[in-house]
Structures are given as C-alpha cells and as structure tokens.
Amino acid sequence: AVTKWLEDKWVFCKNKTNINAERVNLSDLNSKDDQFKIMVIPISATKALIIESRVTTKFVGSDSIKGKTDGVLVYIYDATQGHNSEYLFPPNSESDPILYSGESITYEDITIKVLSLGTENKVLVTRKM
C-alpha cells in the first residue's frame, strides 16, 4: 500500500515557462480542508521553487526563521545535491524566506508576493517576460 503525505489535488504545479500571473490560495500543510497546500514551480530540470503556508503547530513547532514564524515560506529544491548537502535553500540569502502580507521575493524572473495572510494565504506568482 502507498501512503501519500499530500494528495495530488493539494499541489499546485506549473512550469516556470507557463507562469504569467497566478493567484493561488494556500492552506496550512496540516489543515484538513481541500485547498492547495503547496506550490511547486519547476525552474529547470534539477531545480524547483517551492511555496508553502507555514503555521506554528505541534508538527511544525515554533522555531523561527530569521525571527519570523507564521507566513508564506519560499525555498528552492536542488536535485543535484545529495544526502548531507544543502538541497533546500532560500531563494535569496539577504531576504527572509518567510514572507508576510505585502512582502515579495524574486528568483530567476519569478516573483512571489503575499497578498494577504489568514485561514488561507493569498499568493500572487508572476514571471517577468
């Protein structure tokens, strides 16, 4: 039997080249609703931009990232990195990978902007043409 952590319908996935302007509502990974829980945007054959709602729970804990806890977490997955390597990293070393309402971050022509935080976090993803 296969145990799935996330249902396919909870994952928003679209290649970088197919992004124009996407407004997506993200629910907490541990919520029981039937909304998107995570966004995956393949950037290349080996890298993907990942966007998720981060809410302090008994599963996540209350550890902060650069002083922030709840918000929209943005990070890069690099499949060329193996065990004991940094295969998950923030898109920008100067910026906080957890975004609050009104904040944005850009990685390789893709901009992620948090429109609002709440039960669902509203996110706008755009690609510079």
Phi, psi and omega per residue, in radians:
A1 nan 2.482 3.137
V2 -1.732 2.255 3.067
T3 -1.792 2.123 -3.126
K4 -1.765 2.289 3.079
W5 -1.349 -0.768 3.108
L6 -2.182 2.370 3.025
E7 -1.241 2.568 3.112
D8 -0.954 -0.665 -3.091
K9 -1.182 -0.218 3.123
W10 -1.601 -0.074 -3.084
V11 -1.912 2.084 3.028
F12 -1.562 2.082 -3.115
C13 -2.322 2.205 3.109
K14 -2.646 2.299 3.124
N15 -1.078 2.599 -3.135
K16 -0.887 -0.748 -3.077
T17 -1.193 -0.319 3.140
N18 -1.678 0.021 -3.141
I19 -1.483 2.280 2.977
N20 -2.065 -1.349 3.013
A21 -2.510 1.977 -3.097
E22 -2.053 2.126 3.015
R23 -1.755 2.116 -3.073
V24 -2.288 2.385 3.020
N25 -1.669 2.175 -3.137
L26 -1.950 2.251 3.022
S27 -1.699 2.827 3.075
D28 -0.994 2.465 -3.139
L29 -0.942 -0.569 -3.075
N30 -1.647 0.047 -3.135
S31 -1.266 2.752 -3.101
K32 -1.702 0.097 -3.139
D33 -1.363 3.051 -3.052
D34 -1.828 0.608 -3.117
Q35 -1.714 3.008 3.037
F36 -1.085 2.419 3.128
K37 -1.928 -0.417 -3.046
I38 -2.691 2.571 3.043
M39 -1.988 2.383 3.069
V40 -2.206 2.123 3.132
I41 -2.111 1.758 3.076
P42 -1.047 2.222 -3.124
I43 -1.703 -0.613 3.129
S44 -2.651 -3.004 3.120
A45 -1.166 -0.356 -3.067
T46 -2.151 -0.052 -3.111
K47 -2.233 2.547 3.070
A48 -2.422 2.497 3.026
L49 -1.582 2.255 -3.093
I50 -2.123 2.346 -3.092
I51 -2.266 2.215 3.132
E52 -2.506 2.767 3.071
S53 -1.474 2.232 -3.130
R54 -2.005 2.039 -3.136
V55 -2.223 2.324 3.124
T56 -1.118 2.078 3.080
T57 -2.436 3.126 3.094
K58 -1.150 -0.381 3.131
F59 -1.473 -0.655 -3.099
V60 -1.509 -0.628 -3.046
G61 1.454 -3.088 -3.070
S62 -1.984 0.299 3.106
D63 -1.092 2.375 -3.140
S64 -1.687 2.764 3.013
I65 -2.010 1.975 -3.084
K66 0.920 0.644 3.070
G67 1.570 -0.111 -3.123
K68 -1.868 2.617 3.085
T69 -2.072 -1.389 -3.056
D70 -1.435 2.393 3.120
G71 2.871 -2.709 3.106
V72 -1.840 2.071 -3.104
L73 -1.632 2.230 -3.138
V74 -2.103 2.241 3.111
Y75 -2.647 2.907 -3.132
I76 -1.907 2.394 2.993
Y77 -1.848 2.233 -3.141
D78 -2.045 1.854 -3.076
A79 -1.243 -0.187 3.116
T80 -1.373 -0.243 -3.137
Q81 -1.626 2.414 -3.082
G82 -1.859 -2.823 -3.134
H83 -0.942 2.407 -3.126
N84 1.126 0.357 3.062
S85 -2.004 2.877 3.112
E86 -1.466 1.395 -3.127
Y87 -1.545 -0.180 2.999
L88 -2.081 2.228 -3.123
F89 -2.661 2.727 3.124
P90 -1.201 2.633 -3.128
P91 -1.166 -0.388 -3.078
N92 -2.551 2.119 -3.066
S93 -1.179 -0.371 -3.129
E94 -1.496 -0.449 -3.052
S95 -1.697 2.744 3.061
D96 -1.350 2.289 3.139
P97 -1.303 -0.174 3.036
I98 -1.754 2.099 -3.085
L99 -1.815 2.473 3.032
Y100 -1.792 3.051 -3.140
S101 -0.952 2.268 3.131
G102 1.561 -0.222 -3.126
E103 -1.568 2.713 3.126
S104 -2.538 2.862 3.084
I105 -2.564 2.554 -3.125
T106 -2.121 2.421 3.062
Y107 -2.479 2.136 3.113
E108 0.780 0.995 3.069
D109 1.245 0.043 3.078
I110 -1.835 2.175 3.115
T111 -1.936 2.281 3.075
I112 -1.928 2.120 3.117
K113 -2.164 2.308 3.081
V114 -1.528 2.059 3.137
L115 -1.432 -0.699 3.091
S116 -2.844 2.685 3.072
L117 -1.953 2.579 3.118
G118 3.023 -2.600 3.079
T119 -1.001 -0.699 2.969
E120 -2.073 2.414 3.073
N121 -1.636 2.161 -3.120
K122 -1.605 2.148 -3.033
V123 -2.169 2.419 3.047
L124 -1.995 2.176 3.108
V125 -2.025 2.171 -3.139
T126 -2.240 2.722 3.082
R127 -2.094 2.301 3.062
K128 -1.248 2.184 -3.117
M129 -1.513 nan nan
